[in-house]
């Protein structure tokens, strides 16, 4: 070998990765951060509940009798699932956290599937990728394989957390596998929606709607004995049929695995049978131009909000209608089982003994979905910017701050619409069940949560100006982070100043108490200051 050959070898770039490996690394980069957060939350919740079981339930006076009463209450079964194996720390953990974690994993997997498949394609980032040697089906299969691996890791982490805290191995493994398979089914649902619908927004909405229908089927099956068969058509119902730490059934897991494999295969086949940026359902066809709500920047913001707001309002209203329907049953149950009332009070929910207090508690929690809504809408503006959908608009005589003010104002109005929808639905449910809750009281309780949502909106706007890639995480801190801090501080007996850091510590239990006007005003002012800082930084930074 000559000197020239050795010099050439020294500067020659490394051989490129195999196409399949490169696609997997790309998918891992897109999925890794969110998967890490879900993994930590799922494993942490499971470990904490198992570790504290003996302290709060197992050795507490009256704990066993209170647990036995859970199985006879239809409202409890409807909201939280059928209570089984509550005399075991692992079984109690599955009942208390299983449905919540299954919904968390499923919604994350479905939304991530639509984001990494249809979202990346809509943004034009797949054009060059698919111009190479890797066909569309292989790219979709690679991304979905990484996503399934991520939900499998979440299930494994939950199993490890349960085993580390002394849970029975068989039940821990079955619970972890059921969570992973629910996530795999959700990934398949999102993958199919991404291939058959023409844009990310429609695909995400359809996937979440399918999962919510499955959750509703599980709730109806648990609450109505004659409809128990509905569990077999819902991923959440199938996970409940496994009955970890009790019957330890494997047949429902087989059904989940077959459903997941079928959905994932359909997504890959559909990707191979369609054109890039095309869709067999709802694809663009020649039609008259729709120019309504395009005459001004605020009108354009309203146009962008209509679809998402309708979906959010429908979901929130459905949940709070159910809350209203079971209000009387839940308060009666807590009155007959003071042990659970004491546990709720220790976690910061001390007003559950009456219908008004029960409504006040649930209306306080309304700040979490409303905070998620405002964060998601500001994140949609960040995505529109990064996808270059705002380039022509901002090239016109429209300043970014003017656009931001319009989007923020319309989003704030949407938050008010959501709270009113929750109030009306709760009032309708209590009226149908004969529970004593007036319309005025329901409206007051729901609107009481708006200051927390205002904090979330301000935080999201500040993130848009400084860290546009993290709008959802930062925007959710006041609502989701504040709620977790409030519960943990009350449960652990933390000093008062720790609890005071949570916005929820400054919300009164309206309508059974007068609103905390000072606390609400401070939160609204803080939200306004954060929003102003966000508008200032957004106007000074470069686009994208």
For each residue, the residues with C-beta under 8 A, 3 or more apart:
1: 5 6
2: 5 6
3: 6 7
4: 7 8
5: 1 2 8 9
6: 1 2 3 9 10
7: 3 4 10 11
8: 4 5 11 12
9: 5 6 12
10: 6 7
11: 7 8
12: 8 9
13:
14:
15:
16: 22
17: 21 22 25
18: 21 22
19: 22 23 132 133 134 138
20: 23 24 134 138 142
21: 17 18 24 25
22: 16 17 18 19 25 26
23: 19 20 26 27 129 134 138 139 142 143
24: 20 21 27 28 142 145 146
25: 17 21 22 28 29
26: 22 23 29 30 143
27: 23 24 30 31 116 142 143 145 146 147
28: 24 25 31 32 146
29: 25 26 32
30: 26 27 112 115 116 120 143
31: 27 28 34 35 112 116 146 147 150
32: 28 29 35 36 150
33: 36 37
34: 31 37 38 108 112
35: 31 32 38 39 150 151 153 154
36: 32 33 39 40
37: 33 34 40 41
38: 34 35 41 42 104 105 108 154
39: 35 36 42 43 153 154 157
40: 36 37 43 44 157
41: 37 38 44 45 104
42: 38 39 45 46 101 104 105 154 157 158 179
43: 39 40 46 47 154 157 158 160 161
44: 40 41 47 48 161
45: 41 42 48 49 97 100 101
46: 42 43 49 50 93 97 101 158 161 162
47: 43 44 50 51 161 162 164 165
48: 44 45 51 52
49: 45 46 52 53 89 92 93 96 97
50: 46 47 53 89 90 93 161 162 165 166 167
51: 47 48 165
52: 48 49 55 56
53: 49 50 56 57 58 89 92 93
54: 57 58 59 89
55: 52 58 59 60
56: 52 53 60 63 343 346
57: 53 54 60 63 67 86 92 343
58: 53 54 55 63 89
59: 54 55 63
60: 55 56 57 63 339
61: 339
62: 65 66 338 339
63: 56 57 58 59 60 66 67 339
64: 67 68 87
65: 62 68 69 337 339
66: 62 63 69 70 337 338 339 340
67: 57 63 64 70 83 86 87 92
68: 64 65 71 72 86
69: 65 66 72 73 333 336 337
70: 66 67 73 76 77 83 86 95
71: 68 77 82 83 84 86
72: 68 69
73: 69 70 76 77 329 330 333
74: 77 78 223 224 326 329
75: 78 79 223 326 329 330 333
76: 70 73 79 80 83 330 333
77: 70 71 73 74 80 81 82 83 222 223
78: 74 75 219 220 222 223 322 326
79: 75 76 219 322 326 330
80: 76 77 83 95 96 99
81: 77 95 98 99 218 222 240
82: 71 77 95 222 240
83: 67 70 71 76 77 80 86 95
84: 71 91 95 243 245 246 247
85: 88 90 91 92 94 95 171 243 244 245 246
86: 57 67 68 70 71 83 91 92 95
87: 64 67 91 92
88: 85 91 92 168 171 245 246
89: 49 50 53 54 58 92 93 165 166 167
90: 50 85 93 94 162 167 168 171 172 175 244 245
91: 84 85 86 87 88 94 95 171 244 245 246
92: 49 53 57 67 85 86 87 88 89 95 96
93: 46 49 50 53 89 90 96 97 98 162 167
94: 85 90 91 97 98 171 175 244 245
95: 70 80 81 82 83 84 85 86 91 92 98
96: 49 80 92 93
97: 45 46 49 93 94 100 101
98: 81 93 94 95 101 102 175 179 239 240
99: 80 81 102 103 218 236 240
100: 45 97 103 104
101: 42 45 46 97 98 104 105 158 179
102: 98 99 105 106 178 179 182 235 236 239
103: 99 100 106 107 211 215 236
104: 38 41 42 100 101 107 108
105: 38 42 101 102 108 109 151 154 179 180 182 183 186
106: 102 103 109 110 182 183 185 186 211 235 236
107: 103 104 110 111 186 208 211
108: 34 38 104 105 111 112 183
109: 105 106 112 113 147 150 151 183 184 186 187 190
110: 106 107 113 114 186 187 189 190 193 204 207 208 210 211
111: 107 108 114 115 190 204 207 208
112: 30 31 34 108 109 115 116 147 187 190
113: 109 110 116 117 143 144 147 186 187 188 189 190 191 193 194 207
114: 110 111 117 118 119 190 193 194 200 203 204 207
115: 30 111 112 118 119 120 200 204
116: 27 30 31 112 113 119 120 143 147
117: 113 114 120 121 140 143 144 190 191 194 195 203 267
118: 114 115 121 122 193 194 195 197 199 200 203
119: 114 115 116 122 123 200 383
120: 30 115 116 117 123 125 126
121: 117 118 124 125 126 194 276 277
122: 118 119 199 200 277 387
123: 119 120 386 387
124: 121 127 387
125: 120 121 128 129
126: 120 121 129 130 139 276
127: 124 130 131 276
128: 125 131 132
129: 23 125 126 132 134 139
130: 126 127 134 135 136 139 276
131: 127 128
132: 19 128 129
133: 19
134: 19 20 23 129 130 138 139
135: 130 138 139 272
136: 130 139 140 271 272 274 276
137: 140 141 268 269 271 272
138: 19 20 23 134 135 141 142
139: 23 126 129 130 134 135 136 142 143 271
140: 117 136 137 143 144 191 195 267 268 271
141: 137 138 144 145 264 268
142: 20 23 24 27 138 139 145 146
143: 23 26 27 30 113 116 117 139 140 146 147
144: 113 117 140 141 147 148 187 188 191 264 267 268
145: 24 27 141 142 148 149
146: 24 27 28 31 142 143 149 150
147: 27 31 109 112 113 116 143 144 150 151 187
148: 144 145 151 152 183 184 187 260 264
149: 145 146 152 153
150: 31 32 35 109 146 147 153 154 183
151: 35 105 109 147 148 154 155 179 180 183 184 186 187
152: 148 149 155 156 180 183 184
153: 35 39 149 150 156 157
154: 35 38 39 42 43 105 150 151 157 158 179 180 183
155: 151 152 158 159 176 177 178 179 180 181 183
156: 152 153 159 160 176 180
157: 39 40 42 43 153 154 160 161 176
158: 42 43 46 101 154 155 161 162 172 175 176 179
159: 155 156 162 163 172 173 175 176 177
160: 43 156 157 163 164 176
161: 43 44 46 47 50 157 158 164 165
162: 46 47 50 90 93 158 159 165 167 171 172 175 176
163: 159 160 166 167 169 172
164: 47 160 161
165: 47 50 51 89 161 162
166: 50 89 163
167: 50 89 90 93 162 163 171 172 245
168: 88 90 171 172 245
169: 163 172 173
170: 173 174 244 248
171: 85 88 90 91 94 162 167 168 174 175 244 245 246 248
172: 90 158 159 162 163 167 168 169 175 176 244
173: 159 169 170 176 177
174: 170 171 177 178 242 244 248 250 253
175: 90 94 98 158 159 162 171 172 178 179 242 244 245
176: 155 156 157 158 159 160 162 172 173 179 180
177: 155 159 173 174 180 181 253
178: 102 155 174 175 181 182 238 239 242 244 252 253 256
179: 42 98 101 102 105 151 154 155 158 175 176 182 183 239
180: 105 151 152 154 155 156 176 177 183 184
181: 155 177 178 184 185 235 239 253 256 257 260
182: 102 105 106 178 179 185 186 235 236 238 239 256
183: 105 106 108 109 148 150 151 152 154 155 179 180 186 187
184: 109 148 151 152 180 181 187 188 256 257 260 264
185: 106 181 182 188 189 235 256 259 260 263
186: 105 106 107 109 110 113 151 182 183 189 190 207 211 235
187: 109 110 112 113 144 147 148 151 183 184 190 191 260 263 264
188: 113 144 184 185 191 192 259 260 262 263 264 266 267
189: 110 113 185 186 192 193 207 210 211 263
190: 109 110 111 112 113 114 117 186 187 193 194 203 204 207
191: 113 117 140 144 187 188 194 195 263 264 266 267 268
192: 188 189 195 196 263 266 267 270
193: 110 113 114 118 189 190 196 197 202 203 204 206 207 210
194: 113 114 117 118 121 190 191 197 200 203 267
195: 117 118 140 191 192 267 270 271 274 279
196: 192 193 203 270 279 280 281
197: 118 193 194 202 203 206 279 281 282
198: 202 278 279 281 282 283 284
199: 118 122 202 203
200: 114 115 118 119 122 194 203 204
201: 204 205 307 308
202: 193 197 198 199 205 206 282
203: 114 117 118 190 193 194 196 197 199 200 206 207
204: 110 111 114 115 190 193 200 201 207 208
205: 201 202 208 209 307 308 311
206: 193 197 202 203 209 210
207: 110 111 113 114 186 189 190 193 203 204 210 211
208: 107 110 111 204 205 211 212 311
209: 205 206 212 213 311
210: 110 189 193 206 207 213 214
211: 103 106 107 110 186 189 207 208 214 215 235
212: 208 209 215 216 315 318
213: 209 210 216 217
214: 210 211 217 218 233 234 235 236 237
215: 103 211 212 218 219 234 236
216: 212 213 219 220 318
217: 213 214 220 221 230 231 233 234 236 237
218: 81 99 214 215 221 222 230 231 234 236 237 240
219: 78 79 215 216 222 223 322
220: 78 216 217 223 224 227 230
221: 217 218 224 227 228 229 230 231 234 237
222: 77 78 81 82 218 219 231 240
223: 74 75 77 78 219 220
224: 74 220 221 227 228
225: 228
226:
227: 220 221 224 230
228: 221 224 225 231
229: 221 232 233
230: 217 218 220 221 227 233 234 237
231: 217 218 221 222 228 234 237 238 240 241
232: 229 237 238 241 252 255
233: 214 217 229 230 237
234: 214 215 217 218 221 230 231 237 238
235: 102 106 181 182 185 186 211 214 238 239 256 259
236: 99 102 103 106 182 214 215 217 218 239 240
237: 214 217 218 221 230 231 232 233 234 240 241
238: 178 182 231 232 234 235 241 242 252 253 255 256
239: 98 102 178 179 181 182 235 236 242 252 256
240: 81 82 98 99 218 222 231 236 237 243
241: 231 232 237 238 249 251 252
242: 174 175 178 238 239 247 248 249 250 252 253
243: 84 85 240 246 247 248 249
244: 85 90 91 94 170 171 172 174 175 178 248
245: 84 85 88 90 91 94 167 168 171 175 248
246: 84 85 88 91 171 243
247: 84 242 243
248: 170 171 174 242 243 244 245
249: 241 242 243 252 253
250: 174 242 253 254
251: 241 254 255
252: 178 232 238 239 241 242 249 255 256
253: 174 177 178 181 238 242 249 250 256 257
254: 250 251 257 258
255: 232 238 251 252 258 259
256: 178 181 182 184 185 235 238 239 252 253 259 260
257: 181 184 253 254 260 261
258: 254 255 261 262
259: 185 188 235 255 256 262 263
260: 148 181 184 185 187 188 256 257 263 264
261: 257 258 264 265
262: 188 258 259 265 266
263: 185 187 188 189 191 192 259 260 266 267
264: 141 144 148 184 187 188 191 260 261 267 268
265: 261 262 268 269
266: 188 191 192 262 263 269 270
267: 117 140 144 188 191 192 194 195 263 264 270 271
268: 137 140 141 144 191 264 265 271 272
269: 137 265 266 272 273
270: 192 195 196 266 267 273 274 280
271: 136 137 139 140 195 267 268 274
272: 135 136 137 268 269
273: 269 270
274: 136 195 270 271 278 279 280
275: 278
276: 121 126 127 130 136
277: 121 122
278: 198 274 275 283
279: 195 196 197 198 274 282 283
280: 196 270 274 283
281: 196 197 198
282: 197 198 202 279
283: 198 278 279 280
284: 198
285:
286:
287: 290
288:
289:
290: 287
291: 294
292: 303
293: 299 300 302 303
294: 291 299 300 303
295: 299
296: 299 300
297: 300 301 398 402 403 406
298: 301 302 406 409 410
299: 293 294 295 296 302 303
300: 293 294 296 297 303 304 393 406
301: 297 298 304 305 406 407 409 410
302: 293 298 299 305 306 410
303: 292 293 294 299 300 306
304: 300 301 308 380 407 410
305: 301 302 308 309 377 410 411 414
306: 302 303 309 310
307: 201 205 310 311
308: 201 205 304 305 311 312 373 376 377 380
309: 305 306 312 313 414 417 418
310: 306 307 313 314
311: 205 208 209 307 308 314 315
312: 308 309 315 316 369 373 414 418
313: 309 310 316 317 417 418 421
314: 310 311 317 318
315: 212 311 312 318 319 369
316: 312 313 319 320 366 369 370 418 421 422 425
317: 313 314 320 321 421 422 424 425
318: 212 216 314 315 321 322 425
319: 315 316 322 323 425
320: 316 317 323 324 362 366 421 422 423 425 426 429
321: 317 318 324 325 425 426 428 429
322: 78 79 219 318 319 325 326 429
323: 319 320 326 327 359 362 426 429
324: 320 321 327 359 425 426 427 428 429 430 431 432 433 435 437
325: 321 322 429 430 432 433
326: 74 75 78 79 322 323 329 330 429 433
327: 323 324 330 331 355 358 359 426 429 430 433 435 437
328: 331 332 355 430 433 434 435
329: 73 74 75 326 332 333 433
330: 73 75 76 79 326 327 333 334 352 358
331: 327 328 334 335 352 353 354 355 357 358
332: 328 329 335 336
333: 69 73 75 76 329 330 336 337 340
334: 330 331 337 338 340 341 344 352 353
335: 331 332 338 341 353
336: 69 332 333
337: 65 66 69 333 334 340 341
338: 62 66 334 335 341 342
339: 60 61 62 63 65 66 342 343
340: 66 333 334 337 343 344
341: 334 335 337 338 344 345 352 353
342: 338 339 345 346
343: 56 57 339 340 346 347
344: 334 340 341 347 349 350 352
345: 341 342 348 349 350
346: 56 342 343 490 491
347: 343 344 487 490 491
348: 345 486 487 489 490 491 504
349: 344 345 352 361
350: 344 345 357
351: 354 356 357 358 360 361 509 512 513
352: 330 331 334 341 344 349 357 358 361
353: 331 334 335 341 357
354: 331 351 357 358 512
355: 327 328 331 358 359 430 435 436 437
356: 351 359 360 436 437 441 511 512
357: 331 350 351 352 353 354 360 361 509 512
358: 327 330 331 351 352 354 355 361 362
359: 323 324 327 355 356 362 363 426 430 437 441 442 445 511
360: 351 356 357 363 364 445 448 509 510 511 512 513
361: 349 351 352 357 358 364 365 509
362: 320 323 358 359 365 366 426
363: 359 360 366 422 423 426 442 445 446 448 449 510
364: 360 361 367 448 449 504 507 509
365: 361 362 368 483
366: 316 320 362 363 369 370 419 422 446 449
367: 364 370 371 449 450 452 453 456 479 483 503 504 507
368: 365 371 372 479 480 483
369: 312 315 316 366 372 373 418
370: 316 366 367 373 374 415 418 419 449 450 452 453 456 479
371: 367 368 374 375 452 453 455 456 475 476 478 479 480
372: 368 369 375 376 476 479 480
373: 308 312 369 370 376 377 411 414 415 418 453
374: 370 371 377 378 411 412 414 415 453 456 457 460 475
375: 371 372 378 379 456 457 459 460 471 472 474 475 476
376: 308 372 373 379 380 472
377: 305 308 373 374 380 381 407 411 414
378: 374 375 381 382 407 408 411 457 460 461 463 464 471 475
379: 375 376 382 383 460 471 472 475
380: 304 308 376 377 383 384
381: 377 378 384 385 403 404 407 464
382: 378 379 385 386 464 468 469 471
383: 119 379 380 386 387
384: 380 381 387 389 390
385: 381 382 388 389 390 468 543 544
386: 123 382 383 468 544
387: 122 123 124 383 384
388: 385 391 544
389: 384 385
390: 384 385 393 394 403 543
391: 388 394 395 543
392: 395 396
393: 300 390 396 398 403
394: 390 391 398 400 403 543
395: 391 392
396: 392 393
397:
398: 297 393 394 402 403
399: 402 403 539
400: 394 403 404 538 539 543
401: 404 405 535 538 539
402: 297 398 399 405 406
403: 297 381 390 393 394 398 399 400 406 407
404: 381 400 401 407 408 461 464 534 535 538 539
405: 401 402 408 409 535
406: 297 298 300 301 402 403 409 410
407: 301 304 377 378 381 403 404 410 411
408: 378 404 405 411 412 457 461 531 535
409: 298 301 405 406 412 413
410: 298 301 302 304 305 406 407 413 414
411: 305 373 374 377 378 407 408 414 415 457
412: 374 408 409 415 416 454 457
413: 409 410 416 417
414: 305 309 312 373 374 377 410 411 417 418
415: 370 373 374 411 412 418 419 450 453 457
416: 412 413 419 420 447 450
417: 309 313 413 414 420 421
418: 309 312 313 316 369 370 373 414 415 421 422
419: 366 370 415 416 422 423 446 447 449 450 453
420: 416 417 423 424 443 446 447
421: 313 316 317 320 417 418 424 425
422: 316 317 320 363 366 418 419 425 426 446
423: 320 363 419 420 426 427 439 442 443 445 446 447
424: 317 420 421 427 428 439 442
425: 316 317 318 319 320 321 324 421 422 428 429
426: 320 321 323 324 327 359 362 363 422 423 429 430 437 442 446
427: 324 423 424 430 431 437 438 439 442 443
428: 321 324 424 425 431 432
429: 320 321 322 323 324 325 326 327 425 426 432 433
430: 324 325 327 328 355 359 426 427 433 434 435 436 437 442
431: 324 427 428 434 435 437
432: 324 325 428 429
433: 324 325 326 327 328 329 429 430
434: 328 430 431
435: 324 327 328 355 430 431
436: 355 356 430
437: 324 327 355 356 359 426 427 430 431 441 442
438: 427 441 442
439: 423 424 427 442 443
440: 443 444 511
441: 356 359 437 438 444 445 511
442: 359 363 423 424 426 427 430 437 438 439 445 446 511
443: 420 423 427 439 440 446 447
444: 440 441 447 448 510 511 515
445: 359 360 363 423 441 442 448 510 511
446: 363 366 419 420 422 423 426 442 443 449
447: 416 419 420 423 443 444 450
448: 360 363 364 444 445 451 507 508 510 515 520
449: 363 364 366 367 370 419 446 452 453 507
450: 367 370 415 416 419 447 453 454
451: 448 454 455 503 506 507 519 520 523 524 527
452: 367 370 371 449 455 456 478 479 482 503 504 507 523
453: 367 370 371 373 374 415 419 449 450 456 457 479
454: 412 450 451 457 458 523 524 527 528
455: 371 451 452 458 459 478 479 482 503 523 526 527 530
456: 367 370 371 374 375 452 453 459 460 475 476 477 478 479 527
457: 374 375 378 408 411 412 415 453 454 460 461 475 527 531
458: 454 455 461 462 526 527 528 529 530 531 534
459: 375 455 456 462 463 474 475 477 478 527 530
460: 374 375 378 379 456 457 463 464 471 472 474 475 534
461: 378 404 408 457 458 464 465 530 531 534 535 538
462: 458 459 465 466 474 530 531 533 534 537
463: 378 459 460 466 467 468 470 471 473 474 475 534
464: 378 381 382 404 460 461 468 471 534 538
465: 461 462 468 533 534 535 536 537 538 539 540 541
466: 462 463 534 537
467: 463 470 471 474
468: 382 385 386 463 464 465 471
469: 382
470: 463 467 473 474
471: 375 378 379 382 460 463 464 467 468 474 475
472: 375 376 379 460 475 476
473: 463 470 476 477
474: 375 459 460 462 463 467 470 471 477
475: 371 374 375 378 379 456 457 459 460 463 471 472
476: 371 372 375 456 472 473 479 480 481
477: 456 459 473 474 480 481 482
478: 371 452 455 456 459 481 482 503
479: 367 368 370 371 372 452 453 455 456 476 482 483 503
480: 368 371 372 476 477 483 484
481: 476 477 478 484 485
482: 452 455 477 478 479 485 486 502 503 504
483: 365 367 368 479 480 486 487 502 504
484: 480 481 487 488
485: 481 482 488 489 498 499 501 502
486: 348 482 483 489 490 499 502 504 505
487: 347 348 483 484 490 491
488: 484 485 491 492 494
489: 348 485 486 492 494 498 499 502 505
490: 346 347 348 486 487 493 494 499
491: 346 347 348 487 488
492: 488 489
493: 490
494: 488 489 490 498 499
495: 498 499
496: 499 500
497: 500 501
498: 485 489 494 495 501
499: 485 486 489 490 494 495 496 502 505
500: 496 497 505 506
501: 485 497 498 505
502: 482 483 485 486 489 499 505
503: 367 451 452 455 478 479 482 506 507 523
504: 348 364 367 452 482 483 486 507
505: 486 489 499 500 501 502
506: 451 500 503 516 519 520 522 523
507: 364 367 448 449 451 452 503 504 510 516 519 520
508: 448 513 514 515 516 519
509: 351 357 360 361 364 512 513
510: 360 363 444 445 448 507 513 514 515
511: 356 359 360 440 441 442 444 445
512: 351 354 356 357 360 509
513: 351 360 508 509 510
514: 508 510
515: 444 448 508 510 520
516: 506 507 508 519 520
517: 520 521
518: 521 522
519: 451 506 507 508 516 522 523
520: 448 451 506 507 515 516 517 523 524
521: 517 518 524 525
522: 506 518 519 525 526
523: 451 452 454 455 503 506 519 520 526 527
524: 451 454 520 521 527 528
525: 521 522 528 529
526: 455 458 522 523 529 530
527: 451 454 455 456 457 458 459 523 524 530 531
528: 454 458 524 525 531 532
529: 458 525 526 532 533
530: 455 458 459 461 462 526 527 533 534
531: 408 457 458 461 462 527 528 534 535
532: 528 529 535 536
533: 462 465 529 530 536 537
534: 404 458 460 461 462 463 464 465 466 530 531 537 538
535: 401 404 405 408 461 465 531 532 538 539
536: 465 532 533 539 540
537: 462 465 466 533 534 540 541
538: 400 401 404 461 464 465 534 535 541
539: 399 400 401 404 465 535 536
540: 465 536 537
541: 465 537 538
542:
543: 385 390 391 394 400
544: 385 386 388
